[in-house]
């Protein structure tokens, strides 16, 4: 089992449904992935991008 964070998988297991997805180029080799999730009348956006300095990723969860 991988110890990498899987925020989308975890939210889908909690009953959230993916309702939208987009990718933007941050310049060079960096990409920003945005996923919109819904559960009932609740909405959430999860943004995943590579760290600017160092390795790893940054995960932001926004309630809309």
N, C-alpha and C positions, 0 to 999 in steps of 0.2 A: 504494500500500500504506500502511496506517495504521501509525503508530508507537506506538499505544496498546497497553498490555499486554493480552494475551489468555490468562490462565493456564489457563482451562478448555480452550480450543482446543489449547493446547500440550500439556496432559496427555493429552487424548484421542488426539492424534497419537502420543504415546509409548506407547499401548496401555492407558491407563486407561479404565474404563467408568463412566458416570454411573449411580449406584444410588439417589440421592435428592436432593431439592432443597426448600428452604424459603425463605420471605421473612418478615422481621419488620419491623414499623414501629418505628423508633427515636424517633418523635415528630416532628411537623411533616412536613417533606418528605423526611426521610432514611429510607432502607430498608437493611436488611442482608440480603444474599443468601448463603445457605449451600448448598454443593454437596458431596455425599458421593460419592467416587469409589472404585472397587475395581479391583485388578489381582491376580488370583490370590487369595491370602489376605491381601494388604495392603490397608489402608484409609487414606484420606486425606480430610480436610475442607478445603475452600477457602472462606474467608469474604471477601466483597467488600462494602465499604461506602464511603460518601462521607466525606471528611475533615471533621472537626468545624470546624476553623479552616483557611481557605484553600480553594483549589480542588483538584480531583483526587480520587483514590480510594486506599483502603488495601486491600491484599491480604494476607491471612494464610493460610499453608498449614500445616495441622496433621496430623501423622502419628498415626493412631489405632491 
